[in-house]
């Protein structure tokens, strides 16, 4: 069967947002031609995110932010289609990926018995950084489980690095999601700082403390891993800066944890 570019696929696209007016438009436009519905779960944006999403035909559902996994599970609960594709506001479905999705769905690839069918798909993701696609340093192919049957999948709900879990078989798609996460170095630095607090809480939940080795050796090893072992040097200056940011993120995570541990010790002595 030839693909019909006007046909909608049985896919709900979910996007969680907060103050994403600069990026939400491109994310929605990248899925408009094939998604049966687009659901934006917004946690009280103070910019034009909601206005833009509604103007582009998305269903906007306000919901207080409870955590990344919690938000995505809530978004999935609003979906009506059999399949759910989760996007971040800084991601786009490439034309090649859309064509691959159409070929899979319109080709009858899912008309098999329940015991033989696929219930979730990993999508490779490539990131645009310093005016180039990053292809090394562990950034590509960054396979993410993002497309799954609604009734067979659920997001985990940790403090950081939520993941989609699927009950059933999974497979990999060939063509990528496109990721536009860091428009400049300032945004990368601020993201490192934001994530450090979440990562520190995750360490606390595991009962982990932070010492000299965590603050010194771990960041150095992270740089070595990203830049040399994962061949980040092949991406030129972009690869070097990514390795530095990766090391810095590790340092911040354990610095936060060290500070919290020391504060608890002081409070315990004071009482």
N, C-alpha and C positions, 0 to 999 in steps of 0.2 A: 504494500500500500504506500502511495506517495504521501509525504507529509503535507498537511494542510496548515499553512502558517496562521490561519484565522481561527483554527480550532482550539478551544480551551482544553487543557489537560485536567484530570481529576486531582489537582494539586492545590492546597492552601499554602500560601507563603506567609510566614509570620516574621515580624520584625519588632524588637523591643527598642524603645527610644527614650531619650531625654536630651532635649536641646540639640537636635540633629538637623537643623534647618539647612545647613550647608551641604548635607550629604543624602538626606532622605529621598530627594527627588530622583537622583540617579539610580538609587537602589530599587525604587518602585518601578521606574521606567524600564529597567532591565528585565522585569518579569511580567509586565502588563500583557504582553502578547500571548502568553501561554497559561498563566495562573488563573484558575477559576475564581479565586478570591485572594485578596491581600489584606492581612490583618496587622495593624500597627497597635501595639500595646505601649501606651505612653505614660511615663511616670512624672506627670506634672511639669512638662516643658514650659519654660517662660519665654521661648522664642516662637517662631512661626512653624515649628515642626508639625503640629496638628493641622493647621490651616493648609499647609502644602500637601500633606498626606491625603486629606479629605478632598482637596481639589483634583487630585490624581485618581480618585475613585477608591481609595483604600478605606476599609472599615477601621475607625479609630476607637479603641477601648481604653479609657483612663484606668490606671491601676497603680497604687502606691508601690514603690520599689521595695521588694523584700529580699532580693538576692538574684543573681543572674539565672541560676537554675530555676528558682521559683517563678521568675517572670516568664521564662520560656515555657514552663509547664502551664502557666495560666494562659499564655498565648495559644498554646496547642489545644487547650480545652475550649477555646473559642472557635476552632476550625470545624468545618463541616465536610470537607472533602476526605477521601480515603487516605490520601497521601499529604504529608506536611513537609515543606521545605523551609528550614529556618535560615534567615539571613541576618547579618549584622548590618547596621545602617551604612557602614563603610565598605560593603561588599556589593559586587555586581555579578549577575549571571552573564557569562560571555555568550556571544552569538553561537559559538561552537558548542557550548554546553547546552544551550536551548535546542539546537538541532539534534544533539544526542538524546536529550529527553524526549523529544517528539518521536524520534525513531524507535525508542524503547517502548513508549506507551502506545503509539499508533500502529506499531508493528505487531501488537498482540503478544508481547513478550511476557505478559503477566496473566495470560489465560491458561495457566497450568493448575494442576491440583494443588491444594494448600500445602501438602508435604513437600512439593518441589519448587515452590515459588520463593522469590526473594522478598524480604521484608524491610530492608534498609540498604542505603547506598552511601559509600564513602566518596566524597568529592575532593579532588586535589585543589589546593588553593595557592595562588601565586600572588605575591605582594609587590606593589609599585613603590619604590623607595629611591630618593635622589634621582628621579627622572629615568629610572630603569627598572626592569623586572628582575627581582632577586631570585637567583636560581640555585644558590648554595647556602651554606651555613645552617642547614636544618630548616630553612624557610620554604624550600620546595623540593619535591612535592610534599606539601603539608596536608596529608589526608585527614579529612574531618567527616564524621558521620552526621550528615545534615538532612538527608532525605529519607523518610521512613513512613511506614503505614501508621496512621494515627493511633489505632487501637493496639499496636504492637510495640510502642516505644514510649519512653519517658526520660526526662532529663534528671541527672543527679543534682543535688542541691548543697554542694560544699561552699565554703567561703570564697573559693577561687577555683578556676578551671573546671567549670561544669562540663558534663559530657552527656551525649545522648546514648541511651542504652536501648537495644532492640532485642525483642524476644523472637528469634528466628534467624534465618540466613541473611547474610550481607554480601555485597559485592562492591567492586570499585568502578567508578566511571572514569572515562579517559580525559575529558576536557575540564578546564578549571573554573572555579570561582575566581573572580578578580578582586583583590583586596587593596584598598587605598587608605591605610590606617594612619600614616604619619605624613601630613603635608609639609612639615618642617621639623627641625631638631627640637624646637621648644615643645611641640606636641609630644614627641617621643620622651623627652625628659619628664614632662608632667604625667604621662601615662606610667612611666616607671615609678614615680612617687605614689600615684594612686594605687597601683597594684601592690606596692610594697606593704601597705597597711593590710590589704586582704591576705597576702601571703603570710604575713606575720601572725595573723589570727589563725590561719591554717596550721602553722607550726605549733602554736599554743594549744590547739585542739589535740594535737598529737603528743603533747607533753614535751616538745623539743625546747631546749635552751640554746643560747648562742654564746660562743666563746671566741678566743683569739683565732683559732683555726678556721672557724666559720667566716670570720670577718676578713681573713687574709687569703688563705689557701683556696677556698671555694670560688671567690671571684676570679682569681688568677686561672684556676682550672677551667672555669666557664669560658673565659676569653680564648684559652688554648683550644678547647673543644670546638667552639663555633668557628674560629678563624683558621685553625690548622686541620684538626681532625675532620671537620665537616666542610672544609675547603672554602670557607668564606672569603679567603683571599682572591678567589677567582672572580668575585664580584667587585673588585677594585676598592675604591674608597667607600662605597656603600657597604661592602662586606666588612671592612675595618670598623666603621662606625657602628654597625650592628653588633659586632663582637664586643666593642667597648660598652655599648648600652646594655648588652646581656650581662656582662660582668658587673656593671653598676647596679643593675636590678637585683642581682644576687646579694651584693653588698648591702643595699638598702633593706632588703628583706630581713637579713640577720641583724643589722643595726637596729631596726625597729624592735626585733625580738629581744635583743640585749637590753635596750632601754626599758622595755616593759618589765623584764625580769628584775633589773636593778631597782626599779621603782617599787615593785612588790616587796623586795627585801627591805628597803628603807621604811616602807609603811609598816611592815611586820615588826621591825625594831622599835618604831615609834609607839606602837601599841603594846 
